[in-house]
Amino acid sequence: MGFWVATAAAVIAAFYNALVYHWPKPPPVSTPNKSKKPALPIHSRPRLFVPMLLLALTWTGVLFDYVDRNYWSGPSQAESPLKENSARLDVRLWQPIVTPEKQYAVNIFTINNGKNTASAFRRAGIIMLATSRAPNSTIDGMFPILRSQITLSEPGPKSEIHPGQADTWFTVFGPKLDDKQTADLNSGTLLAYVLNIMQYKDPVTPNRFIYTESCVYYMGAALHLCENGHNRSYLAD
C-alpha cells in the first residue's frame, strides 16, 4: 500500500509542478528600502505548501512501504506446486507424550519422500486443546502466524536431509495438564490439535522455500487429519 501512496503523491507532485511552471508570474514587488527582502506574495505561498505536503506524503509512503514489507506483512501468499523432482518432507509418525512436568507434547518424525535433498530446515508448531472440533477459520488463521514465526527465527542448520532419510525428528510442546485435563484427553472429551509447518530449500528451486503444513487432532488415542486442507507441500517466497 505504501508503494501506491508514494506513487500517487509523486504523480500529483509532478503534475502540480508542471502546472505551477505555466502559471502567470506575479509582477515583482518593489520596496523603497533595498535592505529588506520583498515579502512573498500571499497568493504564491500555497505553491510552496502543496509541493512540501506532497513531498512529505511521498516519503511517508516510502517509509510505510518499507515497514509494511519488513515488519507488518505476513509471508507472500503466492504459492505454486512442487516440481516433479523437488524435495518433500512428510510426517511419518506422530508420538504424543506427557513430560515429567506434566506438559503435553508431540514428537514428530519426518521422512524425505521427494527426489532431491532438503536443506536450511526450519519449523514452527503449536498444540491447542479444545472441548469440541475447532472451526476451519481458526485453523486457517493459525498457519500464517506459524509462517511468520519461521520468518522471524534464525536461519536453519546447514545439515541436509537426503531422499529416503527418515531420522529427523523434533518436538512440539503444548500446555501443562492438570489431572482432569489428562483424564479428558484420554477419554476423548478434550481434543488435542497439533499444527506444524516446515520450511526448507532444495537445489531445484534455490530462490524459493518449500513449505510442508501438517494438521492433525487426537480424540482419545485416535489420530485424525484436519479436513481443511492443511496437510500439503508447496513452493512460496
PyMOL commands that set and color helices and strands:
alter all, ss='L'
color gray80, all
select helices_A, chain A and resi 2-22+42-72+136-152+179-187
alter helices_A, ss='H'
color red, helices_A
select strands_A, chain A and resi 79-80+89-98+103-112+119-130+168-176+191-201+209-219+222-225+232-236
alter strands_A, ss='S'
color yellow, strands_A
deselect
rebuild
show_as cartoon
